[in-house]
Structure formats: structure tokens, C-alpha cells
Amino acid sequence: MGKINVGIIGSTGYVGVELLRLLSNHSGVHVNAIGSNSFVGSKISEIYQGVGESSDLVCMTNEDVIEKSDFIFTALPHGVSEKYVIAANRLGKKVVDLSADFRLEDEKELKKWYGIGFIDKGLHEKCIYGLSEINREKIRRADVVANPGCYPTSISLALIPLLEFGSIKDSGIIIDSKSGLTGSGRELSQASHFVEVNENVFAYKVGNHRHTPEIEQNLSKASGTKVRVVFTPTIIPVNRGILSTIYCSKEDGVSIDDIYKKLTEYYSDCKFIEILPLGQVSTLKNTRYSNKCAISIHENNGSLVICSTIDNMIKGAAGQAIQNMNLMLGFDEEEGLKYIPAVF
């Protein structure tokens, strides 16, 4: 069987070019079309140097990408992506959407947090949430997958098994997530200028970050009851990586050894999840430039402390999107993603 033609809409953003880089190592696909709203007619190498065999690809319209490709990644801002997902779906093309347009199941929540509604409610109902290790079998059968946000990925992978097993209480969960600057995208703002970020650490969107409803949606499903969290994201002066430090309470009679056993058993067949031995602490270097999520668990005065790290550009975006594509197309889940972390 020949390689499958893959198109990337939004190819000139950080996530788009990361998809391009990772897919160059995939044996089963060929990136044949890339789209851009701002650089139509430009070679990708005029925008990013060092993109290897993709250097000669010319940015085309998003409509042309859909027409020419068999499988589509849409890496666009929220509110922009859905119309292209609909167009691709109507032509029988499978899609992984990396925007927020399909992540929330409740349209009222989408309107509240993003100011947009559903265009095609039927497609939203069919869309599968692409947290790969949790929804693997549903993703295999999906035509459209909503790739999770970066913060929700690091948090949900750590907490979903423990809420499903009833190992932790579903109230009083506090999450402190620290992220590299690429998480805010390529478009500049005052807060992303070098002099603002260098030698600085700052919380942002405290109490109203748009990933909050996605986190609560995932945890509520796992718990079977409505879960509310206190979530604070913080920017640190690095390019990539997320460390989510999660504080919660164990259920009565549950030990940290029980929790370690539950997590290791839950993820025993998951190649990209690493549960660190008790006593070790997960760091950004555990996962940088890889599709891994590394989780460590600790105790502090009887409370449970979980450290979960991912590379926000890979497991938190492009890598998980490719992992989802692999599931949808029947490839080995690791294909194109066999990177070990860069330790320095």
C-alpha cells in the first residue's frame, strides 16, 4: 500500500510546523499539502528554515489542502477551524482538529468560555475526544477527533485513573501548571516579548483560563459526578514543556502504594505513559522532545501530590495528534513518534 497523503491546515503556526517535523519520520504518510491564511504562495522554507524534505512545499489555500489530501490536520485558532473540519468530513476525509472547537460537549460551555457555538451539532455528537490512552478504541473508529488541550492532557492523564478507581476525593483538587512560552502560540502579545518572559515567572488568566471547563469535563466523566478544580497556569522562561503539580486527597484507607499500583496497572500497555518509581520526581527533561507523559506521586502531610510532565508541543499537541491519526488509520501507535527525551 502506498503512503497516505496528509494535509496540514495552519501549517505556519508552531503546532503546524511541529506536525511537519514529526511527520517527516512517519513511514506510512506523505505530507503533500500545507495551508495557511497568511502565507499563501510562500514556501514553508521561507518561513521556517530547516524543515528538511518539506522545504519545497508551498502554502496553499485551506480549501485546496482539503481537496488534495486524504487525511487532514487542522491546527487553527478556535472559532476558525470548524468550517474546514465540516468541509473535510463531507468529502469523506478523516480529521484531527487541534483547536478548541470540538473539545467541549456542552455548547453553553463553549459559548461561555470561547464565545462561539456549534455550527454542525450532528458532527459534534460524532466527534471523539482524542485523549489517546483513555479513548483509544473509540478513536480507532472515529472520523473526526478533537485533540485535547496541553494543560488538560497533563492533568487528565494523571487524575482520570484515580477518579475512576475512587482512590482520591473528587473535591478540593488544586492544580498549579507551569508552561513554556510556545503554549501561547506564535502570535505576539506584550506578555510574550523576550523582556517580559526572560528571568520572569508569572501566573496568567488566574481563575478564568479556557482550559478549565475541558479539565472539569474530563474529570467529571471519570468520577461520575461534577468535579470542580482550582487551576492556575504559570508561564516560565523556557520554550517548551509543562509541569502540572496537582494537590488532592486520598480516599480513606488508600495508601500511596495503592495509588502507585493503580496507575502502573492502568497504563501497563501504554507506551507513552511513564509512572516513575516512588521517590523520583518528574521533570521537564523527562519528556522534552518526546510524546511521553511522565508522572510521579508523593505525599505531604497526608495529602497526595502528583507531578505530571509533558512536552506541550508534542504530547500536548502535534505528537498526540499523530498518535490519534495512527489509531484512526490502523498504524502502530508509536509510528513517527519514537523519540526519547532530550535530557539537556
Secondary structure, 3 states (H helix, E strand, C coil): CCCEEEEEECCCCHHHHHHHHHHCCCCCEEEEEEECCCCCCCEHHHCCCCCHHHCCCEEECHHHHHHHCCEEEECCCCCCCHHHHHHHHHCCCEEEECCCCCCCCCHHHHHHHHCCCCCCHHHHHHCEECCCCCCHHHHHCCCEEECCCHHHHHHHHHHHHHHHHCCECCCCEEEEEEECHHHHCCCCCHHHCHHHHCCCCEECCCCCCCCHHHHHHHHHHHHCCCCCEEEEEEECCCCCCEEEEEEEEECCCCCHHHHHHHHHHHCCCCCCEEECCCCCCCCHHHCCCCCCEEEEEEEECCEEEEEEEECCCHHHHHHHHHHHHHHHHCCCCCCCCCCCCCCC
